[in-house]
Amino acid sequence: MHAQTSSSSIQTAEPTLRIQEKLQGIFIGLLACGYILLQFFHEHWLETGLSIIIGLIIVAILPILRGSTMIVSVVLLVSGILLFSLNRAPVQQWLDGFRINLTLVALFIFSPLLGIPIKIGGYVQALKVVCKNKMDHPYFFFLGSSMLTHLLGTVLNIGSTAIVYHLSTASKIRVPRLLADGISRGFGSAIFWSPYFAAMALVLSQLPITWSSIVLPSIGLVLISFIVSLLIDLPIIRQVTVENALDDEDENIHSTTRTSGIKKVVELFTILFAIMALILVIEKLFAFGMVLIICLVSLVFSFVWCMLAGKTGEYARELRDHTFLAIPRMKKEVVLFLVAGFFSSALSHVNLGNFLVEQLNYGFGSFVIGKACCLSLIVVLSAMIGLHPIIMISIFVTTIHPELIGMSTAYFAVLLLGSFGIANVISPASGANNLLANVLQVDILDVSIRWNRKYVFIMALILPLYLQLIHL
């Protein structure tokens, strides 16, 4: 009797759980859509409504989280509440704080839609045929995923991580760390120089400097990051080479199959080029932010492609699965984003600039490299505890005058951009890291901190030395 009751309870709980997950997918999806509406209609009631919905989502999902994500989220939420309370912030500032990372949530929800045409278009199989030998080579697999993410990321932002992940499935290599390291570091290095990231926009708007004056030093830093990344993961790559050689199987590929595959690969890169071109054209023609453009293109482009290809049924299925299956699996990352934004908003009301200038000059005197290392490490360490890198960068760029700590404007600008990109690699709150953790089904702390800490701290030390060496 007891067993029957337990079985009945489980059967009753499963449909209830599925309904809850579907509701979570709907509300989080609507929240991301609310971000788009907010960009077109700057209405106070819409801002307030979105802030209230965010608060309700946090309250509803936070109690069911487990592990490190729950701990970090609770600490950030409580810390944010204390900071707002101590500063006696008005209600409007509390509400605005909830929306700080709504941008990240929108990107996190919409960017995977760019992978729908790649997923249902047969391109993965074509890549397996055409690039069989290369894609199964660990060196090509690692550097290729890193470089492709970097190139696409300069325009597509976080959407590049979803695209490269789908492309990576053409390989027989199944080493999550190798793929995650390549993608996250490639994406982080795009922040060094791309004009389409918030970091560059912030630096250029706050400092008397032009993009052309810092782009070459920033690209030089990118090359260094690729070398460091390769050297750090070299033991893993070599191990994969041995394992792959043992498991390799001879496959005879018919010439007609290869020819067909080449055509599909050309079509694939045409799609990628069209996505990048479309984003650039929209950015030139309309005064839209890059995040909004990516969200709109993710929604519209994938639908139009599927419609022209006669695959609207497959698109509807993928969209339904994304809403009811994928988004609920992202709920812990979504809550982490929202809570981290709330905390960073509260922290931004505390003026740390003058204190930092005094402490840097007192501690390091005229030793500029020491000051630069200190600032870079502050950004990295704060990112490790869940604070989005843009918060510390905002504090530094708006409160510190570089000449007061012995730095040129160009040196200070590249230092901030480099620190932002490096910290993004190790941040558990990074959208790219959370997307990778989700699709690879690994812990976010593995993707961010455990697998990347050596790369990040080496780059944080190299960055000031590089800037000093080129006399920026």
C-alpha angles and dihedrals in degrees: 000000000000091000091051091050092050092048091049091050092052092049090050093046095052097063089044090052091049090051090050091051092049090050090049090052092049096048095044089047091050089049090056089048088050088061090059092048090050091058091058101033114041094191121156093221091054092050091048093046093051091048091052092048090050090051091050092048091052092048092047099046104032095073092056096050120104138193129012094339091059093048094048092045094050093047092050093046095049091044091051092050091050093049093049091047095048090050090047089229117190120249092256091062090052090052093046089050092061090059098050095100097032085109091061092048091052091051092045092052101040105036095071087064088073087068094061096085090046092048098050099029097078093244096128092060090046091054090050089056100042100036099030097126096039098042091052091053108096095215092053091041093053100039093037094054091046096048095042091050089049094050095044092040093061087070109013095044111196091356088077092067092058092047095048091046090056090047091050092063087075087077128081089220110110104182108129094196094054092052096041093049093049096047099041094047093044090051093045092051091054087066089064094074114358113119089208097071125092090236093062092044090052094048095046093047095050102038129058094243139108129231093237091059094060104028097090096049088047093052089050087057089052091058091050091050092054091052093048092046092051094048093050095050095039094104091053092047092051091049091051089050090059094045093046092050090055094049098041117124127196112243124185110219116199115231093236089053090052092048091051089048092053090054091051091049090051088050090050094053089045088058092048091049091048091053092051093044092048092052092048093048093049090047090053097044101041134041092237125138117246093245092054091048092052091049092050094045091048090055100041105032097054091048094048092047092050091046093051090045092051092244102119090127091056090046092053090050093049091047091050091049091048092052100042102029113021100040095050088053087055095054096104091052091047092052091046090053093049096045092045089053091050091051094046090051090054092047093050089068090066111086108224100157101090091042092052094049091051094047094045093051092044094047101039106020108192094346098117096178090058091052092048092049090050094051092046092049091049089057092046096046093046089051090052091060092051102269110136110243093234090069096062090039089053091051093048098044095046100042108030121074104207094217090061090065096039099260131127117236092249092049091050093046096051090043091057094044092047092047091049093052093045093047091049088063093057099035116112086204093058113121092218093052093048092048090051092046089052099048094039091044095228132129116279091229090058093052095044113028111012097046098037108034094097092049093046098050093044090051091046089057095042094049097071092041091052092049091049092047095055090045093234 
